[in-house]
C-alpha cells in the first residue's frame, strides 16, 4: 500500500518546512510599526494628596 510508505511524505514535510522557515521570517521581520515607541522621562511626577470634602 503506497500511502503507508512514509519516505516521500516525510521528505515533502521536511522540504516544505525548510521553505517556510527560510522565506517567511524575513518577510515577517521586515514589517515596521507606524507608531514607534518614544522614551519616557525618568523623573517621577509630583503628586499631591486629594482634598476629600466629605472627610
C-alpha positions in Angstrom: 0.0 0.0 0.0 1.8 3.2 -1.1 0.1 5.5 1.3 1.8 3.7 4.2 5.3 4.4 2.9 6.4 7.4 5.0 9.5 8.2 2.9 8.1 10.6 0.2 5.6 12.3 2.6 8.3 12.9 5.2 10.6 14.4 2.6 7.7 16.6 1.4 7.1 17.7 5.0 10.7 18.5 5.7 11.3 20.4 2.5 8.1 22.4 2.9 9.1 23.4 6.5 12.5 24.3 5.2 11.0 26.6 2.6 8.6 28.1 5.1 11.4 28.7 7.6 13.6 30.4 5.0 11.0 32.5 3.2 8.6 33.7 5.9 10.8 35.0 8.8 12.5 37.7 6.7 9.1 38.8 5.4 7.6 39.0 8.9 10.6 40.8 10.4 10.6 43.4 7.5 7.4 44.9 8.8 7.7 48.2 10.5 5.3 49.6 13.1 3.7 53.0 12.3 4.0 54.3 15.9 7.5 53.9 17.2 7.6 53.9 21.0 9.1 57.1 22.5 11.3 57.2 25.5 9.5 58.3 28.7 11.1 60.6 31.1 12.7 59.1 34.2 11.5 61.8 36.6 8.5 61.0 38.7 5.6 63.4 38.5 4.9 65.4 41.7 1.7 64.1 43.2 -0.3 65.8 45.9 -2.9 64.3 48.2 -6.5 64.7 47.4 -8.6 67.0 49.4 -11.7 64.9 50.2 -14.6 67.3 51.0 -16.6 64.6 53.0 -13.8 63.6 55.2 
